Amino acid sequence: MRTGMHAAGVPDDPWHVRWRNQLGALHMRTMICKHRIDTVCAIATELAGRDVVPWENVCQTCTACEVPQAVNYVTASIAAHAWRRDAGDNETAARLHAQFHAQGLFAIGRPAQEPIEIGEGPGTVLHDLLAAKGYEITPTCSCLGMIRQMNEHAIADGNADWSRRNKRLIADVMVAEYHRWRGRFILDTVLRTYSTRLILRACREWEGR
């Protein structure tokens, strides 16, 4: 039985969500936040319209940001991602991500950073495809270096053949980044297949321009 803020009308969570929530409860016990109800973040839950249990070091990041324990880029991000992560609803996650971006929520409390320069090429197209699906690439992502390599080889060769030949390597980097930020709740084979399709699509779209 669900005991969170949105228990009524929401299907039972699968086992991996319950397991992840239990792990989240362990690291949240030491956090002091008036917006936490049991293990649920009330702020993110209000934004998402469903219970949102923060994972890993999200609470620490929220508390340490410039607008702590409030509607900020951290709570908005986990609110949108909760639909993809917990319910497998990519459509709702993408809709909320676009809505929050338009409302400027992702800028609240976020440290200022220099624009990411990645050049032009299939890597940039891949970057745009990921961003459209709610996956933001930051200066610390290992994906960034791979995207630059895709662009550099494409410009030098005049085609995207390097990216096609190395699609497994690129996909492995994407899968590793997913696990680093989202947890290990989707099989590697599924992630790798999806990533490979995006890579090949990026190659086709860039060459078609």
N, C-alpha and C positions, 0 to 999 in steps of 0.2 A: 504493500500500500504506500502511496506517495503521501508525504506529510508536509510538502513545501507549500508555497504560496499559491500555486496554480494546480492543485491536485485534481479538481473536478474537470472532467471532459478531456483529459489528456491521457493517451494510451500509456500502459505500463512501460517503464524503461527497460531496454534489453539488458542482459547481464553485464555487458562491458561498461554501460553507463553507470549502473549501480556500483560496480567495482571501482570505477574512476571517482565516483562521488565519495566513496569511503576513503580513498586515498586523499582526496581533496580535504576531507574533514580532518585528517591528521595534521596537515600543515597549517590549517586555518585555526586550530585550537589556540595557538599562540598569538594570533592576530587580534587586535582590538579595533573593531569598527562598528559603529552604531547602526550601520545599514545592513549588517549581517543578521539573518534570521536562521538559526541553526547553521547549516552549511550554505544556505542560499544567499546570493547577493541581491538585495532588494532593488538596488538601482538598475542593475543589468536585467533583472527579471521584469521590472516595469517597462524598460525599453523593448525587451524581446516579446513580452506577452506570454512567457513560459518560464518555468523555474530555470535559473542559471546558477550552477555551482562552479565557481572559479577553479582553475586547475593550476598545478605547478606553482610558479611564483607570481601569479597574476595579482594577488592581494598586495604583495610587497611592492610591485611595480606601481599599482594604483596609489598606494599610500605615499610613495616616494616622488610621485610626479608633481608638477607645479600647481595642479588643482586637485588635491587628494580627496579620496573617498567621496566622489561626486560624479555627476555626469561628465565624463572626460573620454579621451581617446581609448583608454583601457576598457572601461565599462561598456562603451559603445561597441568596441571590437568583439568582446566576448558575448555580448547580446546577439549580434548578428551570427557569429560563428557557432553559437549554441544550437541553432536550427540545423546547421550542416552536421555538426559533431554528434549531437544527441538524437536528432530526429531523422537525419539523412535527407533533410529537405533543402536541397541546394537552391531551389527557386526562391523560397522565402528568405534564405540567408543572403542571396544576391540582391533581392529587393530591399531588405533592410540596410545592407551595406550601402547601396546607392542612395537611399533615403537619408541615412546618417551623414554620408559624405556631403550631400546637398545642404543639409542643415548645419554643416561645419562642426559636427561633434568630434570628428577625428583630429581636429586641430586643437581642441581644448586640452590644455595641460601637456601637450607634446613639446619636447625640447626642440628648439630651432636647429635645423640641419641644412647643410649645403645641398643644392639640387644634385641628383645622381646623374652623371654623364655616362651614357652607354652607347652613344652613336646611333647609326642606322644599320638595319639588316634584319635577318630572321630572328635574331635574339631580341630585338626591340619589339617585333611583332609578338613573340612569345610573351614578353613582359606585359604587353597590352592585353593579351588574351587572359593571362593570369589575373591582372588587375580587374578586368571586367567580371571575373568570377569571385572577386573579393579577397584574392591573395595578394597582399601588399609586399613588395620587395624592398628591404631596407639596406642601408650601407653595410650591415654585418652579415647579410645573406651570402652563402657560398654560391647561390644561383647567380649573383651579380657577375662574378668572374667568368662563369660559363656563358652568360649572355654576351659579354664583351667578346669572348673568343668566337662565338657564333658569328657576330657581326664582323669581326676583323677578317676571318677566313672568307666570309661571303663577299666582302668588298674586294679582297685580294684576288679571289677566284672568279668573281663575276657570277657566282651561283651559290646555291645552298647545299652543295654536295657534301661538304665537310660535316655539316650538321646532320645530314642523313646517315653518313657513315658512322658517326659517333652518337647516334640517338640513344643507345643503351647507356653510355657514359653520362650524357646530359640528363636522362631520365633518373639515373641513380642519384645524381645530385639533388634533383627535385624531390625524390622520395625521402632522402635523408633530411632535407629541410622540412618536409611535412612532419616527419616524426619529431624533429627538434621542437617544433612550435605547436603541433596539434595533438600529439600523443600517438600511440600505436594501436589504433582501433580499426584500421583498414588493412587488409592483406597487401603485402608488398607487390604481389603479382597484379592486383587490381590497380594499385597506384601507378605501377610502372606502365601498364597498358594504357591507362588514361593519359599519363604524361607523354608517352610516345606519340599518341594521336595528336596531342597539342603541338608537339615539336614538328611533326610532319605537316600539320596544318599551317604552322607559322612559316615553314619553308615554302609551301605552295603559295601562300598569300603574298610573301615578299617577292617571289619570282614573278608573280602575276601583276605586280605594280608597274 
